[in-house]
């Protein structure tokens, strides 16, 4: 399944490579939490910190969607889910140090 970024929220658009690296790091979240390695624990805490920027009612659904491509729950519109997903991934990339410079570095792909 392809991963797409929303184009509406321009302040939260990442370079495609940065976006995909962040997605794969988030998908590895469960394994990172189980490891005793300090780097793995740090990455898991970066994802946790980014998840704290998302309202509580969206957190579990976002993680399920990213990790296993599950559908969004019906209590909110799909655009709302996508907005929070975009912001979560942006903050995770910044926390993980993947998005060097901290702002969007969109290139024309």
Buried (B, 14 or more C-beta within 10 A) or exposed (E): EEBEBBEEBEEBBBBEEBBEBBBEBBBBBEEBBEEEEEEBEEBBEBBBBBBEBBEEEBBEBBBBBBBEEEEBEEEBEEEEBBBBBBBBBBBBBBBBEBBEEEEBEBEEE
